[in-house]
Amino acid sequence: MKAVVMAGGKGTRLRPLTVNLPKPMVPVVGKPVMEHIVELLKKHGIVDIVVTLQFMPEVIRGYFSDGTSLEMNISYAVEDSPLGTAGSVRNVQSFLGKETFLVISGDALTDINLTDLIDFHKRKGALATVCLKSVENPLDFGLVITNAEGRIERFLEKPDWSQVFSDTINTGIYVLEPEIFDHIESQREVDFARNVFPRLLKQGQNLYGYTADGYWCDIGNLEHYRQAHRDVLDGKVDVCIPGAKMRRDIWVGENGEIARNVDIFGPVFIGNHSKIKAGARLGEYTVIGDNVVVGDSSVIDRTIIWDNTFIGDMANIRGAIIGKNCDIRNMVIIEEGVAIGDDCKVRERAIIKHDVRVYPSKIIDMGAFIKRSIIWESRGTRTLFRKEGVRGLLNIDITPEVATKLAMAYGTTLPPNSKVTTSRDASRASRMIKRAMISGLLSTGVHIQDLRVAPPAVNRFNVHTGRAEGGVHARAWPSDPNIVQINFFNSNGIDIDMNQQREIEKFYHIEEFRRAFYDEVGEIVFPARTVEYYRNALLSAIDLNVIQQTRLKVILDYAYGSASLILPSILGRLRTDVVSINAYTDEDIAMVTEELNVSLDRLSSMVNAFKADLGVMIDSASEKIYLVDENGDVVPPPRMLLLLIKLMGQRGRGGKIIVPLTATSRAEELAESYDCEIVRTKASSSAIMEASMAEGAIFAGDLYGSYIFPKFLPAYDAVMAFCKILELLSLKGEPISHLLHSLPEFNVDKETVSCSWEMMGVVMRKIAEECKHHNQPVELIDGVKIFEKDGWVLILPDAEEPVFHLFCESRDSKNTRFYLDKYASLIRSIVA
């Protein structure tokens, strides 16, 4: 059998280690990772291989040559442009001939039994067999779901936690029949997992998944690289470690010199011709390359040092990775997580703080204190985006440096000369962060339209109407003014999706930003009539006459938010009797979540005192709206959502109404009675906004008081929601309490169950299997939604915390509690 070794990877997330080295050549315990793969192929009798190359092909070709030294026959195919996994294989069809062949990545570490994989493929008579592996955290990989016989049922590329229905992932190892070439276009970028296999699945072809028991690690980032070394030294992966074994867990290469009074705490690997001088201490999981010198009394712990590097006397290096040909002088301190590229010089007594990246050929001066990456700005973090944008403690998690770097990453994803609209709330913290972001965007050649203090909806409107290609809004977090939040909008004015988030995170972490020349730096303008355009468009989108004729009496609480800058001029056109409170912005005042109930109680009292028809509070972000009826009773947001579904349906025009999966099933009953269609989507803001852009959508809302009227703007906008609610209530001519009383009752409850990150994928898979075993219908849009006889249960993993959220609805509240307890107990039993 022949094999294709995919070796075109750049190793972007391994930088600075891979700036001068293709990813397959990254050393793992004395050998390039690709050499471990070649040895695995040889072990299983596969000696004829073709290696697909793109990035720095001569480095790989020069090392392996024709394979004679390894008793292999190695050919090469160099790609001028990326062809994808399937396109690369299609490019070497002539080498493979008419026989079954294997495809394997040259930059992963594995000891999977390829013979068993091939035997499985042949027994099943498969067109393609995907080698699968169960992993603890499947988020960065493509998921594959199979039935009991191993036949593939579904592919899911790089999911979020709500889509983790299994913990078996695609390893990138495939056994394929030559007929596969009939399904791959030539000279085009085509991927097996994203293009070919899903298409074959739809055609009903024989696609199987083989779940392997062996070791597999995708060396996708620096932490994976460290873990691969630990696993090799611990014997978790069956590979050939070069050198002689001095003790149970210490390997030393040829001509290694170790002074007598050196302390070594295994497992440790020391390469050929390396010298460890007197008084040095090598801690566990230390890997020393060839021709390395470790000076007197230096401490090296859990550190990987590449070939030809010099470490001076009394250095202290812990948990770092140091590239080849580096010169680390006396008394240098290098902390955990540091990665230093090739050919760097670190002078005496310099200190490099944790997680700093130093790119190749840099010089760090004597005594320097380095806490940011060289040459670029501050260090990266693993995850930036949360459910609702980027947020963190001001000047701890979100600093001006972080904001600038984040904006540079965002600007790099946009074409040069793009326009971005910026805005903020009234807080000083938001002003500081927004200005830092403006600087970052300008430096990438992006032009700024700054609205200063404005509701995010005005920013979104400016983008949505084509005046900008994107938007950024900074604000204080409603539950804690010490936390700042940054939201990014795409060209439609809605929250960016996960793909765009990952693109921003990629540039943020690798710190490779587009940098404008002096004549390309972006400009800042302050659009003069944006609010006027927004106001005129909003007034055109509502029925002014019916509102003016009814003249409802309203108590309106602005919660010190930016809606107070927009809504007063609109109220003049509505001719509604309004008593306004907290109708100004103040940089020192922010209404936090804990004060919400107190504010609503005060609003209720004012409604009763003024005998008003309605009480309304718009949150400080101008995205949520809370209502109080004419009796002073607060309207629960889930009930208000039902009322708006009914009122929009009674207009008699039909259309689609978008709600989250967690909304009551009574929504469908109401919508159907008015020839409307309920479309359910994930509960995130970006998902609801994206769904509201569909043709025929007339309304969208969540369970927390945020509503969308997409014909005006496909995003949350409390000002528009306020005006539209006035219109709908005026059309009915009934007190809001009567309308609420006519709604069907419902019982929706929720519970939270703790679960470690490592077990989340296992829990989702076992629950899905349990439902399949009992033939229970399930829905896999967001988490696992299980339909019971008289209701449903939604099991939703949290994207930020290691917990599951359980939502349940049944016509009987006792059954609701029963189902919640049932599935909470099931999760706890799996975790235990």
N, C-alpha and C positions, 0 to 999 in steps of 0.2 A: 504494500500500500504506500501511496505517496501522501505528502502533507504540505500544506501551505502555512507558513509562519508569517503572521501579520506583524511587520516591524517598522511601520511608517510613523509611529507616534512621536510627537514632539515633547510630551511630558510637561505641558504648560503648568500644571499645578505642583510639579516638583521643582520649579525654579526657585532659587538660582542654580540648583545642581545641574539642570539640563539645558542651560544656555549654550554650552559648548559640547553637548553630548546628547545623542538621541536616547529616548527613554529605554529602549531594549538593552542599551549598553550600561545602564546604571548598575554598579556592582552590588551584589548581595553575598556577603561572606566570601570575598575573594574571587568571585566570578561575575561576569555580566549576567543579569537575570535571564537573558536570552540563551546563554550557554546552559543554564539549568534546564530550560525547555528543550534544547537540542538533545541533551543527555536523556531526558525523559522519553523523547521520541525513539532514540536509539535503544533504550531499555525495552521498549515494546515492539522492536523489530522494524521500525520505520526509519530507513536510512536515506531515502530519496526525498529531498525537500526543496521547495522553492520559497525564497524569502522576498516578500513585497516591501519595497523601500520607498521613502520619500524624503524625510528630513535627515540631512547629513548622511547620505547613503554610503559614502566612501569609508566612514568610520566603521560601520558594520561589515562591509565587504573586506576592508583591510584586516579586520580581526579574525574573521572566520575563513576567509579565502574560499577555496573550493571544498572545504570540509575534510580534507585528507587527514589532518592532524587529529580529528575526532572520529575518523573512520566513517565519515558520512559523505554523501554526494549532495553538495549544496549549489543551487542555482539562484539567480537574483532577477528581480523585475523592478525597475525604477519607474515611479510614477511622476510625471511632470506636474500634475495637479491632483487634488484629492479625489479618489474614486469611490470611497466608502468601502465597507467590508465586502459587500457582494461585488461591487465593481472591481475591486482589487483581485478577487478570485476569478472573475470573468476574464480579467486581463492575462491570466496565466493558464487559460484553458488548454492551450496546445501542449503544455508541459504535463498536464494531468491525464490526458488521454481519455479512455472510455471506461475507467474503473472507479470504484468507490474510493473516496479520498477524505482526508481529515483536514480541518482548519483549526488553527490554534494561535492564540496571541503570544507574541514574543516578549511582552512586557508584564506578564503576570507570573506569579510563583505558584507552582502546583505540583502535586505528586499523584494526581488522579489516575486511576487504573484505566489507561486508554484501551487496553485489550478488552476489558469488560464492557466499555462503552461501545466499541466496534461490534462485539458479539451481540449486544442488545439491539443495535441498529439492524443487524442482519436478521435476527429472530423476528423482529417486527415488520420486516419488509418495508422499511420507511424510505421515503424520498429524502427526508432530512431528519436528523436526530440532534437535539440541542442538549448539551451537557449542562445540568442544573446543579446548584449547590444551595443548601439551606444556610442563611446568614442571619446574624442578630439584627443588623440595621440595613434593610434593603432599599433605603431611599435613593441611593446614588446609582442604582443598577436597574436593569430591565427585569420586571417580574414575568414569570411564566407560570400559568395555571394549567395543570393537567388533570385528567381523570384517573381512576384507579388503575387503568391499564397503561398509563403513561402517555396517552394521546393528548396532544396539546389542545386546550380549549380557548386560551386567551393570552395575548401579549399585552404588557403594560410597561411603557418605556419611562423610567425614572419617575415614579409616582410620588405624591405626598402621602402623609400618614393616613388620610381619609381614603386612599385608594389601595392601601396595603392589604390585599385579600389573601396573600400568601407570603411566605418567607423564602421561597425558592427562586433564585435569580439566575439569569442567563450568564454563564461564565465566558461566553465567546468561543467555546470549543464546540465544533460541529462535525458530524460525520454526514457526508453528502453523496448522493448518487450523481453521475454525470448528467442525468436528465435535468438537474437543477439549472443548467445553463440555458435551457429553453425559456426560463422565467426571469432572466437577468439581462437587461439592456446593456449593450456594449458601449464603452467609451463615455459612460455617464456616471455621476455619483449616485450609487445605489447602496443601501444598507440592508443587511439581512434582517435585523430585528425590527427596523422601522418600515421597510418597504416590502421585501420579498416574502418573509414568513407570514405577515398578516394577510397578504394577497393570496398566498397558497392556502391559508386557513379558510378564507372565504370560499375558495374553490373546492374545499373538501379534500385536499391532498393529504397523504399520510405524513403527518408531522408528529414526532414523538419527543418527549423529554425524558432524559435519563438522569435521575438524582444520584449524584456521586457521593461516596462516603469519604473520599480523601480530602487532602488539604488544598485550598485555593485562596489566593489573595491577589486582588487587583491592586497593584502598587500605584494608586491613583493620586496620592498626596504624601506629604512628608510624614504624617503620622502612620499611614499605611506602610511606608518604607521602613520606619523604625520597627513597627510591629513584625514585619517580615523577618527582620534580623533576629528579633527576640524568639520568634517561632522556630527558626532554623536552629538557633543555639539550644533551645529547649527540646529539640528532637520532635517537634510537632509535624514537621514536614520531612519527607524522606528524600533528601538530596545529598550529593557527595560533597563533603566539606574538605577542601584541600589541606595539606599539612599533616604533621604528626600529632597524635593525641598524647599530651603529657600526663594529664590526669583525666578523670571522668568527664570533665567539662572544660578543658583548656586545649586549644589547638594552636600549634606553632608551625609556621612555614619553614622553608629551607633557609639555613644560615641565619636564623633569628638569634639575637643576642639579648639575654635577660640578665641583668645584674643580680647578685646573690641576695641583696636585701630589698628586693622588689616585692610588694604585696599584690597578689592577684586573687581576686574573688570571682570565680567562674559563675556562669559560663562566659568565656572570653575567647576571641579569635585574634591571632597575631600573624600577619602575612610574611612573605619572604623578605629576607635581608633587612628586617626591621630591628631597631635597637631600643631597648627600654633601660634607662640609666638608673643609677643607684637612688634608693629612697622613693622611687615612683610608686604610685598606687593605681592599679587598674581595677575598677569596680565591675560589677556584673553587667553583662550585655554590652561590653565594650568590644568594638570591632576595629582592628588596626590593619590598614592596607599594607602593600609592599613598600619597602624603602622608606619607612617612617621612623623618625627619631622622636622619642619622648624623653625630655630632659630630667635632670636631677630633681627629686622631690615633687614632681608634678602629680596632680590627681586627675585621672581621667575616668569618668563614671558614666555608664549608659550612653556612650558617645561613639559615633561612627566616623572614622578618619580615613579618607581616601589616600591613594598612593602618593609617595614622594613629598609628604608634608613634614615640616619640622615644628616640633613643640618645644619651646624653651624650658628653662628651669622654673620650678615653683608655680607653674601655670595651674589653674583650676578650671576644668572644663566638665560640665555636667549636662547630659541630655541633649547634646548638640550634634550637628552633622557638619563636617568640614571637608571641602572639596580637595582636589589634588593640587600639588605644587604650592601649597600655602605655607606662609612663614609666620608662625605664632610665637612671639618673643616671650621673655621672662615675665613672670608674675601677672600674666594676662588672666582675666576672669571672664569666662563665657558661660552664660546661664542656659537654663532649660529651653528647648524649642528653637534655639538659634540655628540658622542654616547659612553657611558661608560658601560662596562659589569658588571656582578654581582661581589660582594665582593671586590670592589676596595676601596682603601683609598687615599684620596687627602688631603695632609697636608695644614696647614695654609698658606694663601697668595699665593698659587700656581695659575698660570694662564694657562688655556687650551684654545688654539686658535681655531678658527672656523674649523669645519669639521674633527677634529681629532677623531680617534677611539682608545679607551683604552680597551684592552681585559681583561677578568675577572682576579681577584685576583692580580692586579698590585698595586704598591705603588708609588705615586708621592710625591717627597720630598717637604718639606717646601720651599716656594718661587720659586719653579721651574717654568720655562717658557716653556711650551710644545707646539710646533707647528708641530710636526710629530707624527704619530701614534705610540703607545707603544705596542710591542717592535719593530715592523717593521718600514719601512721607511715612506716617506711623504704621505700625504693624496691623496685620489683618486679623479678623475674627472668623470663626467657623460659619456662623449664620448671621446675616444682617436682617433679613426681612421676617416679620412676624405676620400674624393674621391680618393686621390692618396697618401695613407700612413698616417703617423702621422706627423703633423707639427705644429709649433708655434714659438712665439718670443723667441729668444735665451736668456737663463737665466731668463726668466719670465714665459713663458709657458713650454718650454723645458729646464730644468736644468739638470746638471749631475745626481742629485738625481732621477729625473723623468726618465732619460735615463737608469740608472742602474736598477730601479724598473721595467721599461718596458721590459728590457732585461731578467730580472729574470722571469717575467711572460711568456715571449716567451720561455725561456729555460725550464720552468716547463711543457709546452705543448709538449716538445720533449722527446723522450726516453733518459735515462741516457747514456752517452758516445756518443751521437750524435755529428756530426761535423757540424759547421756553418761557412760559408765563410763571412768575413767582408771586407768592402771597404768603400772608401769615396772620395769626391772631394778634391780639393787642399786647401780649406779654413781652417783656424785655428779652427773656430767654429765646423766644421765637425769632425776635429781630436779630439777635446775635447769630443764631444758627442759619437763618435765611441769608444774611449778608455773607457768611462764610461760604455758603453754597453758591451764591452768585459769583464769587471770586473763582471758585472751582470750575463752574460752567464757562465763564469767560475765557479761562485759560485753555479750554479745548476748542475754542473757535465758535462757541454757541452764543447767540444774541439773546438778551434778556428783555422781557416786557414785565416790568415790576409794578404790581398793583398795590404794593405796600400792605396796609391792613385791609383785608377783604375776606368775605366768606369763601370757602373752597369752591362753592357752586359757581361763583362769578369767574373764578380761575378756570374751572372746567368748561364753562360756557364759552369763554374766550378761545380755548383750545378747540372745542367741539365745532365751533363755527368757522374754523380754518385759519384763524389768525396766528396760530402757533402749532408746532409739532409735538409739544409736550408741556407738562406743567409740574410744579413743585409747590407744596404747601407745608409750612411749618406751624406747629401749634403745641400748646401745653396739653398733656394727657388729662382727660376729664376727671379721672379718679385720683390724680396726684399731680399738682402743679410743679413738682420737682422733676417730673418726667416730661421729656419733649418727644414729639412724634413728627416724622417726616413722611409725607405721602407723595407718590409719583403718579402722574397721569399720562396716559398714552395719547395718541393723536386724535382719539375720539372723546377725550376728556374724562375717561373712566380710569379706575385704578389699573395699573399695569398688571399683566398676568404673570404666572409663575415662570414662564420662559424668559420674559423680560427681566424679572427679578434675578434669575440665575445668570443672565448675561451681565447685569450690573455687578453682581457678586464676583463673577469671574475676573473682571477687570480690577475690581477693588482688591481682591486677594493677590493677584499676580503683579499688581502695581505697575501695569504697563498702560499708560494713558496717552491719548493723543494730545500733543502739546503744540499750541498755535505759535507761529512766528509773530514778530512784533506787529506786522501789518495784517495779521489774521485774527488777533484777539477780538472777542465779541464786544458788542456795544450794549449799553443799557438805555432803554427808553421807558418813559412813564406814560402809558396810554391814557389819554385825557377823557375819552368817552366810553370806556368799557362798561361802566355801571349804567350809563344811559342806554347802550345797546342791549344790555341784559334786561333792564327794566322794560323797555319797549317790546322786546320779544316776549317777555313773560305776560305783559298785559294783552298782547295779541293772542296768547294761548289760552285765555280764560274768557268766560262769558261775563263781561263787565255789567251788562244791563241787568241781569238777574240779581247780581250782588248789590248793585246800586238801589234796585227797587226794594229789596228785602230789608236792607239796613240793619243787620244783626248787631246786637250790642255785645262787644267782646272785651274781656280783660286779657291783656297781652303782656307776658313777662319775657323780656329779651335776654335775661340771665347774663347781662353785661357782655353779650357777644357781639360779633361783627354784623349780625343781621340788623342791628340798630342803625347801621350806616346805610342800609339799602331800603328797608321796608317802609320807613316813614313816607318817602316820596311816592311809594306805590299805594299806601293807604289813602292818600289824598285823592287818587283816582277811583278807589273803591267806594268812597263815601260811606264807609262803615263807622259806626260809633265805637271808638276804641279808647280804653283807658290803659295807658302804657306804664309799665314799671321796669326799673333797672335798664332803662333805655339809653345806655351809653357804654362805651368801652373804657376800661381802666386797666393800665398795665400792672397795677398792684392787686387787682381783684379778679379772682377766677372762681366760678361756682363749681365745686367738686361734687362727685357722685354722692358723698355722704350727706350733702345739703339738699339733694334733690327732693326727698320726701318732705323736708321742712318747707321748701319753696312751694311744693304742690299743695301742702296744707294751707299755706298763706293764700295761694291762688284760689283755693276752694272757698275760703272765707270771704274773699273779695267778690267772687261770683255771687255768693248769697247776699252780701251787703249791697251790691249794686244792682241786684236782680238781673244779671247779665244772661244772655242766651248761651254763652260759651266762654270757657277759660282756656287759654293757650299759653304754653311755655315752649319757646324755641331754645334749644341748648346752645351753649357758648360757641360751638363749632358750626352752628346753623345747618346741621344735618338731621337732627332728631327733633320731633315735635310731640309734645304731651298735651292731652286734652282733659278738660273738666266739664261735665255736663251742667245743664242749667240748675240742677239740684245741688251742685257742689261736689258731686262724686267723681273721683278720678277714673278715667277710662283706661283699663289695662291695655297696653299696646297690642297684644295678640287679638284682643276683641276689636280694637280699632281697625286692625288689618282686615278682619272679617267684614266689618261695616263698609270699609272702602271697596272691598270686592263687590259687595252687594250694590252699593251706590254706582259704581262704575258699570256694573252689569245692567242696571236699570236704565241706563242711557239708551239701551236697545241697539247698539252698534256692533255687538260681539267683539271678538278679539282675544288675544292671549294675555293672561295674567300670571306673572312670575312670582313664586313664593319659595322659600327654602323647604328642604325636606322635613324640617322640624315643625312646620305649620300643621294645624289640625286638618283632618280629612274632611271636615265640614266645608272647607274651602271649595272642594270639588262639587259638593252638593249645591252650594250657592251658585257657583259659576255655571254649572250645567243648566240650571233653571232659567238662565238668561242667555243661553247660547254662547257662553264664553268658555275658553279652554284654560285650565290650570296647567302651567308648566313648572315643574319642580326642579330645583337646582341646588348646588352646594350652598352652604349657609354663609360663605364668605362674601364680603362686599363686592370684590372683583367679579365673582361668579354671577351674582345677582345683576350687577350692572351689565356684564357681557350678555347675559340672557335677555335683558330688557331691550337690547339693540335688534333683536330678531324682528323680522317683518310681521306686522300684525299685533305687536305688543302694545298694550294700552296702559298697563299699570304694573308696578312691582313694589314689593315691600318686604321688610323683615319683621321680626317679632319684638323689636326694641324701639320702634317709633321712627324708623327711617323709611321714606317712601320715594318712589320714582314715577314721574309722568313722562315717559320716553319721547313723546311727540315734541316736548319742549327740550328736555335734557335727559340722557340716559344715565343719570347719576343722582345720588341723594341730594335733596335740596329742600330744606325746611321752609324757605320763603315761598317757593312754588307750591309745596304741600299745603301751607296755610291758605293760600289764595284758592287752591283747588277745593279744599275742604269747605271753604265759605261758599263757593259756587255750588257744590253738590248738596250742601244743606239748604241753601236758598232754593234750589230747584225742588226739593222735597217739601219744604214749608212745614216741617214737623220738628218738634223738639228732639234734640239728639238722644235724650233718654228713651223716647218712644222707639226710635230707630234701633237703638241698642237692644231694647227689650224684645224686638221681633227676631233677633238672631238666634240660631240654634245653640244649645248648650254643648260644651265639649269638656273632656277630661284629659288634659295633657300634663304629665309630670316628668320630672327628670331626677337623675342621680349621678354621682361621680364616683368612679372606682379607680383606685391607684394601681399602677402597673409600671414596672421598670421599662425603660426604653428597649432593652434587649428582648423583652418578652412580647412587645406589641405585635410584631409580625406573626409570632406563633399564635397569639390569641385570635387575631383576625382570621388566620388560616383555619384554626380548629373550629371556630364558630361557623365559618362558611361550610366546612366539611360536615359538621353536626347537622346543619340545616339541610344540606344535600342528602344526608343519610336518612333524614325523616321526611324528605320530599316537601319541605317547607319552602314556599315561594320567598325569594329574597330580591332586593334591589341594590345594586352596587354603584350608585351615583356618587355618594359621599358616605364613607363608612359602609356598614352592613345594615340594611333596613329589612327586618324580618316581619312578615305578615302573619299574624295570628288569626284565629277564627273571628274575633270581634274587635280587632285593633292591630296595632303595629308597634314594634320596638326598633329604635335606631341606635346602633352602637357606633359611636363616633370617636376616634382617637384624637386627642388634642395635639395640635402642631407645636405647642410651646412647652407644655408641661407633661410629665409622664403619667397621664391619667386618661381614662375613657369616660366620655359623657354618654349617658344612657337617656334617651327620650322615649316616652311611651304614651300611647293614646288608646283608650278603650271607652266604650259607652258606659261602662260601670267603673266607678272610681276604685272599687275593691280589686277588680281585675287589673286595672292599671298598676296598682301597687304590687299585685301578685307577679305580673310579668317583669316589672323592674327588679323585684327580689330574685326571680328565677335567673335572669341573665346576669345580674350582678354576682350571684353565687357561682354561676358557671365561669365567669371571668376569674373570680378569686380562686376557684379550684384549678384552673389552668395555670395561673401564676404560681400557685403553691407547688 
